[in-house]
Amino acid sequence: MTTAALLAELHDTGIRLSVHGVGLRIEAKPGTLSADLRERLAAAKPELVALLQSNLRTRLLLLADAEGLPAVIAADLHADDVSACRGLQDATLRTYLRALQRSAHMDKGNVPEGYTQAAHCDGCGPVWLWPESPPRITACPWCFRRKAGRSIPRPGERPCAI
């Protein structure tokens, strides 16, 4: 069995792999990781780590899946953006993918999950921000969208967290 075929089998059974330094992290529901599968994973560990590290887009797709994010977040990344991720740890890449998802929600005029604080931006006026944000700011994450002519949900309106 090829390493790619083993990755596909793991994905089909809901088992997720990620690279942590030189190690391999396995996320599996109890009972899904049989003794046979454990042996095959141990035998293929160097190839799995190498494949996940070398094929960065595949790694990003697997991480997006592990985060419960739509695959399109990683699939639609420009090749230059994928290349810029080379050498980054999985934890950093997961944060990057979540930020891309939050940005996509904001581009659609939706309040991202966790943006529950009403604040005042000097450029945008009343906006939704994260809870620890100050009540008044000079610029905010919505400024770019306002300048692009996109809709900004306002406090006082019903926020639609996605």
Secondary structure, DSSP 8 states (H G I E B T S, - for coil): --HHHHHHHHHHTT-EEEEETTEEEEE--TT-S-HHHHHHHHHHHHHHHHHHHH-HHHHHHHHHHHTT--THHHHT--HHHHHHTTT--HHHHHHHHHHHHHHHHHHTT-B-TT--EEEEETTTEEEEE-TTS-SEES--TTHHHHHTT-----TTS---B-
